[in-house]
Amino acid sequence: ASSLSVALPPSIEYETVATRFCEEEFTLKDLRKVYAIIWGCELEDLDAANFKRKVAPDKSDQFVVALDKYRSYEHLWKTDKQQQLVKFEQKAPTGVMFDARLQSYSRVVVDCEAMDKAIEVDFMGVGVSTLLVDIQEHAKAWIQAIAALMRKMGHEQVADMAFNINQMSGTLDSDPETLEEL
């Protein structure tokens, strides 16, 4: 095992080469064992806290920055869907307005499919596939809610048009008495 340390460059302390001697997923203790072999010492000689500070300094800031791109989707679950749909309905939206919303949420679904399923910072990774699935499900729920509102408003408009046609068709058979009736 000590001959292994001769074959590796001294810069191993600053590179992630040692991680290649670990399984695909490993703990810091597993990595510490590899370093103990490389440095030719006992595992107990490597203080766990100091090792963690040297090899895996606090990467939380880097992970937070990497995760920030997902924050742009938090409106999908933080926004009160019912309240937003009521406001949208009050605007008497046109087909173009409905289409813009539906396209926006559809784009979220497609974008999530194309995103990486893990965030890598140095030799550490965080799986985000579950988060991506949740984002997609929330976007799909918005699509369904908007489509339901569109259907509802469409049915109401058709009913109003049918009522108006029935009213007007009754007056078609009578002769107009004034210019306004004509």
Secondary structure, 3 states (H helix, E strand, C coil): CHHHHHHCCHHHHHCCHHHHHCCCCCCHHHHHHHHHHHHCCCHHHCCHHHHHHHHCCCCHHHHHHHHHHHHCCCHHHHCCHHHHHHHHHHCCCCHHHHHHHHHHHHHHHHHHHHCCCEEEECCEEEECHHHHHHHHHHHHHHHHHHHHHHHHHHHHHHHHHHHHHHHHHHHHCCCCCCCCCC
